[in-house]
Amino acid sequence: MTQKYDVVIIGGGIAGLSAGLHLQKMGKRSLILEHGNQAGGNMSGIWRKGFYFDCGDMSTEEVGVLFPILKDLGLYDPDEWMQARWRWVTPDCDVMFYDYDQMREDFKKGFPNSAAGIDQWFDFVTPTCRAMKEMMKSGPFPFAVQGGEKFASYLRLMGKSLPLMGSAKAMMTMTGEEMVKDMFPDEPRLRWLFGEANVKNMLLMMHIFFWYAFVQDYWYPKAGLQGFIDKLVKAYQERGGEIRYKSTVDKVITSGRMVTACETSKQERFEADYFVNTGNPKRLISKS
Ligand SMILES: Cc1cc2nc3c(=O)[nH]c(=O)nc-3n(C[C@H](O)[C@H](O)[C@H](O)COP(=O)(O)OP(=O)(O)OC[C@H]3O[C@@H](n4cnc5c(N)ncnc54)[C@H](O)[C@@H]3O)c2cc1C
């Protein structure tokens, strides 16, 4: 039997849930179809024998987007979040990522022969990351607001990004590895940490962005990532949204350029005015 909704959302990760919550706020009847047996996608965690384990993300960047969106949905409580802290331990050093000046000194204590390179690296990273923090603090990001507020947000953001102009060319044209290649000739561990940190050939801007987030903007929900997701699911359902698990969409039916219906592997068929696909588009088979 075909069931009809205003909007069907494919995927119950953070994107599908936030789309669903916004649609409920707009008064639309929506359904989330989720392949797994719980929501969360890459943010999921599991409980086993009384212990909770995160399975994908370790924490989440806020970047001036997450909290304004949660506020807009009436789901933000600052007491539910703590800042995630990072720590780098080797036989030579034990550095907590609290503050760029403290990290600079702690790394120099651990690697005195690389002190000049460490200074050079932090001379670049510290002001850049602090400027990024000012950008993120400038108010809700354009993606998180609508109408006139969006325009004001772009203007604020452009103003706050001026201190980054000096480093913009390097950030947009170099990789992390290129940036550090001459800084640590005798210390491959620092070349790895400061230039790569597990992501090869990453644009320097993204690389530095992670250093901004590591120190200043990674947040962890005290209830665990799955606890946060479960809170979103509960709110979505209480506000009239429907979510179905173990429902894998493997076919979309199109008319012209519009998707008009989808089918799950259990042969259920759903029609809607609009479809939002937050799953993997390459896995969907379309049929006119
Ligand atoms: C290993 C790893 C670590 C990460 N660490 C971090 C981190 O520390 N901090 C951070 O901010 N970000 C991190 N990210 C990025 C973050 O996980 C993603 O940006 C975010 O989860 C994307 O959410 P999403 O809803 O778009 O997609 P997903 O989380 O992938 O959710 C998509 C959902 O759709 C479902 N689905 C897919 N296809 C179908 C279908 N055909 N039918 C029905 N359901 C379907 C899936 O089961 C899934 O639940 C990490 C990503 C990975 C992979």
The ligand as an SDF file (V2000), in Angstrom:
LIG
                    3D

 53 58  0  0  0  0  0  0  0  0999 V2000
   35.0820    7.8540   11.0180 C   0  0  0  0  0  0  0  0  0  0  0  0
   34.4670    9.2480   11.0010 C   0  0  0  0  0  0  0  0  0  0  0  0
   34.7870   10.1290   12.0190 C   0  0  0  0  0  0  0  0  0  0  0  0
   34.2350   11.4100   12.0200 C   0  0  0  0  0  0  0  0  0  0  0  0
   34.5420   12.2230   13.0480 N   0  0  0  0  0  0  0  0  0  0  0  0
   33.9340   13.4110   13.1580 C   0  0  0  0  0  0  0  0  0  0  0  0
   34.1250   14.2020   14.3310 C   0  0  0  0  0  0  0  0  0  0  0  0
   34.8410   13.8290   15.2580 O   0  0  0  0  0  0  0  0  0  0  0  0
   33.4940   15.3920   14.4040 N   0  0  0  0  0  0  0  0  0  0  0  0
   32.6670   15.8210   13.3940 C   0  0  0  0  0  0  0  0  0  0  0  0
   32.0960   16.9170   13.5420 O   0  0  0  0  0  0  0  0  0  0  0  0
   32.4580   15.0990   12.2710 N   0  0  0  0  0  0  0  0  0  0  0  0
   33.0730   13.9110   12.1290 C   0  0  0  0  0  0  0  0  0  0  0  0
   32.8390   13.1470   11.0110 N   0  0  0  0  0  0  0  0  0  0  0  0
   31.9130   13.6520    9.9770 C   0  0  0  0  0  0  0  0  0  0  0  0
   30.4520   13.3890   10.4160 C   0  0  0  0  0  0  0  0  0  0  0  0
   30.3290   12.0470   10.8150 O   0  0  0  0  0  0  0  0  0  0  0  0
   29.5050   13.6210    9.2470 C   0  0  0  0  0  0  0  0  0  0  0  0
   29.6950   14.9390    8.7740 O   0  0  0  0  0  0  0  0  0  0  0  0
   28.0430   13.4720    9.6470 C   0  0  0  0  0  0  0  0  0  0  0  0
   27.8070   12.3350   10.4290 O   0  0  0  0  0  0  0  0  0  0  0  0
   27.2380   13.4060    8.3670 C   0  0  0  0  0  0  0  0  0  0  0  0
   25.8800   13.2450    8.7310 O   0  0  0  0  0  0  0  0  0  0  0  0
   24.8310   12.8460    7.6430 P   0  0  0  0  0  0  0  0  0  0  0  0
   23.5060   12.7700    8.3160 O   0  0  0  0  0  0  0  0  0  0  0  0
   24.9760   13.7270    6.4580 O   0  0  0  0  0  0  0  0  0  0  0  0
   25.2930   11.4050    7.1140 O   0  0  0  0  0  0  0  0  0  0  0  0
   25.4130   10.0280    7.8890 P   0  0  0  0  0  0  0  0  0  0  0  0
   25.8430   10.2020    9.2980 O   0  0  0  0  0  0  0  0  0  0  0  0
   26.2210    9.1610    6.9870 O   0  0  0  0  0  0  0  0  0  0  0  0
   23.9180    9.4880    7.9240 O   0  0  0  0  0  0  0  0  0  0  0  0
   23.2860    8.9810    6.7750 C   0  0  0  0  0  0  0  0  0  0  0  0
   22.2440    7.9920    7.2460 C   0  0  0  0  0  0  0  0  0  0  0  0
   21.5180    7.5600    6.1090 O   0  0  0  0  0  0  0  0  0  0  0  0
   21.3130    6.1750    6.2070 C   0  0  0  0  0  0  0  0  0  0  0  0
   21.1350    5.7150    4.8250 N   0  0  0  0  0  0  0  0  0  0  0  0
   22.0530    5.7510    3.8200 C   0  0  0  0  0  0  0  0  0  0  0  0
   21.5170    5.2910    2.6710 N   0  0  0  0  0  0  0  0  0  0  0  0
   20.2290    4.9510    2.9790 C   0  0  0  0  0  0  0  0  0  0  0  0
   19.1620    4.4030    2.2090 C   0  0  0  0  0  0  0  0  0  0  0  0
   19.3010    4.1240    0.8910 N   0  0  0  0  0  0  0  0  0  0  0  0
   17.9940    4.1590    2.8270 N   0  0  0  0  0  0  0  0  0  0  0  0
   17.8280    4.4340    4.1520 C   0  0  0  0  0  0  0  0  0  0  0  0
   18.8040    4.9510    4.9190 N   0  0  0  0  0  0  0  0  0  0  0  0
   19.9910    5.2160    4.3370 C   0  0  0  0  0  0  0  0  0  0  0  0
   22.5410    5.6310    6.8900 C   0  0  0  0  0  0  0  0  0  0  0  0
   22.2590    4.3910    7.5300 O   0  0  0  0  0  0  0  0  0  0  0  0
   22.8280    6.7350    7.8930 C   0  0  0  0  0  0  0  0  0  0  0  0
   22.2030    6.5170    9.1430 O   0  0  0  0  0  0  0  0  0  0  0  0
   33.3850   11.8450   10.9630 C   0  0  0  0  0  0  0  0  0  0  0  0
   33.0690   10.9410    9.9330 C   0  0  0  0  0  0  0  0  0  0  0  0
   33.5990    9.6550    9.9620 C   0  0  0  0  0  0  0  0  0  0  0  0
   33.2530    8.7080    8.8470 C   0  0  0  0  0  0  0  0  0  0  0  0
  1  2  1  0
  2  3  1  0
  2 52  2  0
  3  4  2  0
  4  5  1  0
  4 50  1  0
  5  6  2  0
  6  7  1  0
  6 13  1  0
  7  8  2  0
  7  9  1  0
  9 10  1  0
 10 11  2  0
 10 12  1  0
 12 13  2  0
 13 14  1  0
 14 15  1  0
 14 50  1  0
 15 16  1  0
 16 17  1  0
 16 18  1  0
 18 19  1  0
 18 20  1  0
 20 21  1  0
 20 22  1  0
 22 23  1  0
 23 24  1  0
 24 25  2  0
 24 26  1  0
 24 27  1  0
 27 28  1  0
 28 29  2  0
 28 30  1  0
 28 31  1  0
 31 32  1  0
 32 33  1  0
 33 34  1  0
 33 48  1  0
 34 35  1  0
 35 36  1  0
 35 46  1  0
 36 37  1  0
 36 45  1  0
 37 38  2  0
 38 39  1  0
 39 40  1  0
 39 45  2  0
 40 41  1  0
 40 42  2  0
 42 43  1  0
 43 44  2  0
 44 45  1  0
 46 47  1  0
 46 48  1  0
 48 49  1  0
 50 51  2  0
 51 52  1  0
 52 53  1  0
M  END
$$$$
